[in-house]
Amino acid sequence: MANSPQAKKRARQNERRYAVNKARRSRIRTYLRKVEEAIASGDQASAQAALRAAQPELMRGVTKGVMHKNTVARKMSRLSARVKALGA
């Protein structure tokens, strides 16, 4: 258990950051799920729209430190390739 005032404050801050990061991760997963569902439906227009909506949210996750830059780049690359393949 945290004893010093500084350690107690850090524990409070960590709880708040955990809640914020958890919500942000959940929101990112929701956007990714929408893209996956659109790809599964086979509709390229809706998949492209879902991907466009998901991209800024993914990048926000990078800037906020929730996800690693390369992880997001890999996910966006793979999703955009799958969306592109729907039209082919």
Residue pairs with C-beta under 8 A, 6 or more apart in sequence:
2 8
2 10
2 11
21 64
21 65
21 66
24 60
24 61
24 64
24 66
25 61
25 66
25 67
27 57
28 54
28 57
28 58
28 61
28 66
28 67
31 50
31 53
31 54
31 57
31 58
32 54
32 58
32 75
32 79
34 50
34 53
34 54
35 47
35 50
35 51
35 54
35 79
35 83
37 50
38 46
38 47
38 49
38 50
38 51
39 47
39 79
39 82
39 83
39 86
41 47
42 86
43 86
44 83
44 86
44 87
47 82
47 83
47 86
48 83
51 76
51 79
51 80
51 83
54 79
55 76
58 67
58 72
58 75
58 76
59 72
61 67
61 72
62 68
62 69
62 72
